[in-house]
Amino acid sequence: MSEEIAKRSDEITDEMWSQVNKFNRDMVADYLSNQTHLSPKSIIGYTSALKIYFWWVHENLKDKNCTEIKKKEFLRYLNWLAGRDMSSSAMKFKKSSVSAFNKFIESYYEDDYPNFRNYVTSEMQIPQTGKVHEKRPLTPEQIKFLCNELEKREEWQKLAYVLFSYSTGCRRAEARQLLKEIANYEPIVKTVTVLDENGKEIEAKSKSYKTHEIRCKGRSKVGKRRCFLFGQDAMDAIKKWLEVRGEDDCPYVFVIKQKNGTVRQVGEDTFNGWCQGLFTKIMNQRIHPHLLRSSRATNLVVYDHRDLETAQKLLGHESSETTKIYVVKDDEKDAFEAFI
């Protein structure tokens, strides 16, 4: 069973989880309920990692209690992870999740289990699998090709998602929060000074739209909130999708139409499915949601000759040093230069 799960996905279903030792399930629930400093997205990651681990314990260690697991047994788990199709960074996170869980037991259950020690140690090396996906941003021509193909196929929602995500440089968790009301927003038109291909300053017209506030990635549980700028092509695609979609009660732009006729907001996995499925097939290369974000940053700097600060403002980074990682090459400034 474990090997089947390894090849299929990381998901541990509710039915599978119910088969895990109740003591371990209760301890995991207690640990997660005390992690109030973590964001909701981080909680999801830790939950998934711990469920995968204790399902493995259920299958390979006779479902023994978490307080009885030994170091050598955890090393077997690391070796099992090494045989899966995942990156070293993914394995590192799964290792650290178990370590954090063990530290919680040491601190909160010291009186109950005085002999328990965290068996996950720093000298345990993550096996190097060599599974590192190449970071190959899409060029402007490739973005245009992808959009043209989606338009030919009349995949209006997917087209709107690509153009909005690329235009804003937003993450998938941010894109899913977009409200239908933005279709009625007025454009922002500004005159900005930019550098041409020869490095000469010129004035140009910038036309963009600003979203409502969207909850973004942040260190706090609630995250930070900001508005995103996006271009006319994204607005046109959104309006086309909403026209084709018709009237319904769901306030979000990106939705799933269910069999019973109801419409609900998409989950982040929906965007993953679009990218790993149709988009990858069209482009004949691995596409994932974050690639649209890194492609936007790269193309702004490399092809459109905008400065790094413009890309920084667009992506919402606090430091341009973070933005540099995305490029494969004052508040008033904002990112209007991105929409000329």
Secondary structure as UniProt FT lines:
FT   HELIX           2..8
FT   HELIX           14..18
FT   HELIX           22..33
FT   TURN            36..37
FT   HELIX           40..60
FT   TURN            62..63
FT   HELIX           66..68
FT   HELIX           71..82
FT   HELIX           88..108
FT   TURN            110..112
FT   TURN            114..115
FT   TURN            122..123
FT   HELIX           140..152
FT   TURN            153..154
FT   HELIX           156..168
FT   HELIX           172..175
FT   TURN            176..177
FT   HELIX           180..184
FT   STRAND          188..195
FT   TURN            197..198
FT   STRAND          201..210
FT   STRAND          214..215
FT   STRAND          225..226
FT   STRAND          229..230
FT   HELIX           232..245
FT   STRAND          255..257
FT   TURN            259..260
FT   STRAND          263..265
FT   HELIX           268..274
FT   HELIX           275..279
FT   HELIX           280..283
FT   HELIX           289..302
FT   HELIX           308..315
FT   HELIX           320..326
FT   TURN            331..335
FT   HELIX           336..339
//
